[in-house]
Amino acid sequence: MVKYLIGAVAIILIVGGGYYVWEKRGAAPPPEEPITQEPQTATYASSTLGGGISLTYPTDYRVNASYAYEGFVGKPIAGVSFAIPASMVAGTNLSDDTYISVESLPRARSCSGDIYLLANVRAEELSDGGREWSFASSTEAAAGNVYEEHVYAIPASDPCVAVRYYIHSGNIANFDPGVATEFDRFALLSAFDAIRRSIVFPGTMQATTTSNFSP
């Protein structure tokens, strides 16, 4: 009687084990974690702009080393600009002429953000990433378009250096439903901030923080 009981238990264990193996083999493998690729970056360096600067920017941005800000008629401000890639524009109300630039006014008596803007605005002091900035901004709307300019001048720089965010978008209310979505302002400003904070000056004025171009 005992041997029959032992045999029955053995059969149950074998069948159960076989079913377990079959179930595991037939089960779908666990989903793979998505691989997030860090944006590729490059370094831009100038021996003349602002007395010599360098910065880091995403490689899909379009560099214009011959850039000049034309907001002041007859008085262009020379510099370098980095226009956003098409991937940041697609399906949104953001325009592809949106850019970040570094500019210099060698003859400026006082280095502040307001002198880089045509609008009558006042600059304010701003501490960011261990560096002091003079910040000023303006927003204008015309023919269904919105033009934003944010300027971060560096008071301690000589000649005077400033970083400009030029953001051109269409009024989302003017788009047909489903045609475009509001652009990701946080992602855009974060990307521009990372470029601005990466600026390195000759001598003791170093980059303020480690750049992070991921939104």
Legacy VTK file of the C-alpha trace (Angstrom):
# vtk DataFile Version 3.0
C-alpha trace
ASCII
DATASET POLYDATA
POINTS 215 float
0.000 0.000 0.000
2.853 2.334 0.912
4.654 1.713 -2.356
1.508 2.592 -4.345
1.207 5.854 -2.353
4.835 6.722 -3.032
4.338 6.003 -6.725
1.276 8.239 -6.891
3.166 11.095 -5.230
6.055 10.652 -7.674
3.681 10.792 -10.660
2.079 13.974 -9.316
5.492 15.603 -8.862
6.613 14.633 -12.375
3.407 15.872 -13.999
3.459 19.073 -11.956
7.087 19.724 -12.794
6.476 19.120 -16.473
3.528 21.503 -16.510
5.633 24.150 -14.759
8.420 23.838 -17.357
5.880 23.934 -20.212
4.210 27.014 -18.768
7.502 28.850 -18.354
8.607 28.015 -21.891
5.336 29.244 -23.314
5.275 32.452 -21.284
6.143 35.676 -23.068
9.538 37.163 -22.162
9.452 40.231 -19.916
9.324 43.534 -21.837
12.674 45.180 -22.465
13.378 48.515 -20.892
13.559 51.289 -23.538
17.066 52.582 -24.181
17.298 56.343 -23.820
20.016 57.876 -25.963
21.698 61.003 -24.707
21.724 63.864 -27.245
24.991 64.240 -29.135
26.789 67.489 -28.369
29.580 69.532 -29.875
31.731 72.427 -28.731
31.750 75.839 -30.365
34.706 78.109 -29.656
35.475 81.667 -30.746
38.701 83.520 -30.098
37.116 86.905 -30.828
33.486 86.879 -29.599
33.361 88.445 -26.148
37.124 88.219 -25.872
37.007 84.476 -26.504
34.330 82.011 -25.407
33.366 78.387 -25.838
30.122 76.528 -25.234
28.433 73.178 -25.719
25.386 72.682 -27.938
23.367 69.756 -29.398
24.691 68.679 -32.796
21.254 68.848 -34.430
21.120 72.614 -33.885
22.021 74.774 -36.911
25.039 76.995 -36.282
25.358 80.419 -37.924
28.768 81.914 -37.180
27.932 84.955 -39.360
24.816 85.811 -37.361
23.963 89.408 -36.438
20.907 90.630 -34.562
19.048 93.108 -36.787
16.485 94.461 -34.325
18.220 97.844 -34.198
18.066 99.344 -37.695
21.545 100.135 -38.963
23.167 98.844 -35.774
23.545 95.057 -36.054
24.864 93.164 -33.040
27.398 90.536 -34.082
27.507 87.076 -32.590
26.740 83.421 -33.257
23.351 81.719 -33.295
22.117 78.146 -32.819
18.723 77.472 -34.429
16.521 74.657 -33.148
16.208 71.377 -35.094
13.153 70.366 -37.132
12.247 67.742 -34.521
11.332 70.490 -32.051
9.060 72.169 -34.587
7.161 69.269 -36.169
3.444 69.273 -35.330
3.633 72.340 -33.095
3.022 76.072 -33.359
6.754 76.782 -32.930
8.619 78.343 -35.870
11.909 76.945 -37.171
13.608 80.368 -36.939
13.640 80.069 -33.141
17.200 80.236 -31.857
19.615 80.958 -29.045
22.502 83.325 -29.705
25.576 84.738 -28.025
26.198 88.406 -28.835
28.653 91.114 -27.872
28.556 94.904 -27.564
32.204 95.979 -27.270
31.386 99.677 -26.696
28.698 99.225 -24.054
29.179 101.560 -21.093
27.160 99.300 -18.796
26.530 95.625 -19.512
22.859 94.834 -18.867
20.126 92.834 -20.577
17.917 95.786 -21.527
20.444 97.325 -23.918
20.029 94.308 -26.202
16.279 94.855 -26.617
14.448 97.424 -28.707
11.486 97.425 -26.311
11.566 99.845 -23.379
12.119 97.332 -20.585
14.073 97.247 -17.345
16.690 94.652 -16.516
16.776 92.727 -13.261
19.554 90.921 -11.474
19.419 87.131 -11.610
21.600 84.465 -9.992
21.712 81.175 -11.841
24.171 78.319 -11.561
26.761 80.299 -9.655
26.866 83.230 -12.068
25.239 86.677 -11.942
23.146 87.730 -14.940
21.306 90.872 -15.966
17.991 89.623 -17.352
15.446 91.429 -19.542
12.648 90.191 -21.788
10.007 91.391 -24.194
7.017 89.869 -26.024
5.323 91.195 -29.138
2.400 89.896 -31.192
1.730 90.664 -34.850
-0.346 89.058 -37.627
-1.039 85.922 -35.629
2.598 85.501 -34.552
4.198 85.813 -31.132
7.812 86.957 -30.754
9.547 86.472 -27.417
13.057 87.613 -26.565
14.844 86.759 -23.337
18.276 88.309 -22.848
20.822 87.259 -20.228
23.737 89.690 -20.138
26.831 89.077 -18.032
27.597 92.303 -16.117
31.135 91.185 -15.295
32.055 90.590 -18.947
34.279 93.001 -20.852
33.440 93.410 -23.673
29.760 93.034 -22.799
28.404 89.567 -23.663
24.775 88.457 -23.659
22.772 85.362 -24.509
19.514 85.858 -26.384
16.584 83.421 -26.586
14.527 84.272 -29.676
11.233 82.343 -29.645
8.867 82.694 -32.595
5.532 80.885 -32.477
2.106 81.105 -34.072
-0.976 81.895 -32.030
-2.329 78.404 -31.337
-5.890 79.751 -31.487
-5.412 80.477 -35.190
-4.716 76.837 -36.088
-7.471 74.459 -37.142
-8.207 71.748 -34.539
-5.745 68.867 -34.773
-3.313 70.702 -37.052
-0.827 71.715 -34.351
-0.226 71.465 -30.627
1.232 74.046 -28.261
5.024 73.701 -28.255
6.752 72.358 -25.164
7.949 75.588 -23.571
9.615 73.834 -20.638
11.674 71.581 -22.921
12.731 74.489 -25.128
13.770 76.732 -22.247
15.585 73.841 -20.556
17.593 73.190 -23.725
18.462 76.872 -24.103
19.367 77.126 -20.416
21.786 74.213 -20.786
23.586 75.938 -23.657
23.742 79.239 -21.762
25.102 77.623 -18.616
27.816 75.830 -20.587
29.548 79.068 -21.649
33.208 79.209 -20.660
35.242 82.407 -20.656
39.040 82.748 -20.752
40.758 82.969 -17.399
38.698 82.510 -14.263
35.135 82.817 -15.666
34.240 79.162 -16.181
31.054 77.328 -17.114
28.431 77.548 -14.404
27.071 74.001 -14.422
27.239 70.680 -16.188
25.020 70.840 -19.260
21.989 68.604 -19.546
20.191 68.822 -22.864
17.458 66.299 -22.021
14.074 67.948 -21.401
LINES 1 216
215 0 1 2 3 4 5 6 7 8 9 10 11 12 13 14 15 16 17 18 19 20 21 22 23 24 25 26 27 28 29 30 31 32 33 34 35 36 37 38 39 40 41 42 43 44 45 46 47 48 49 50 51 52 53 54 55 56 57 58 59 60 61 62 63 64 65 66 67 68 69 70 71 72 73 74 75 76 77 78 79 80 81 82 83 84 85 86 87 88 89 90 91 92 93 94 95 96 97 98 99 100 101 102 103 104 105 106 107 108 109 110 111 112 113 114 115 116 117 118 119 120 121 122 123 124 125 126 127 128 129 130 131 132 133 134 135 136 137 138 139 140 141 142 143 144 145 146 147 148 149 150 151 152 153 154 155 156 157 158 159 160 161 162 163 164 165 166 167 168 169 170 171 172 173 174 175 176 177 178 179 180 181 182 183 184 185 186 187 188 189 190 191 192 193 194 195 196 197 198 199 200 201 202 203 204 205 206 207 208 209 210 211 212 213 214
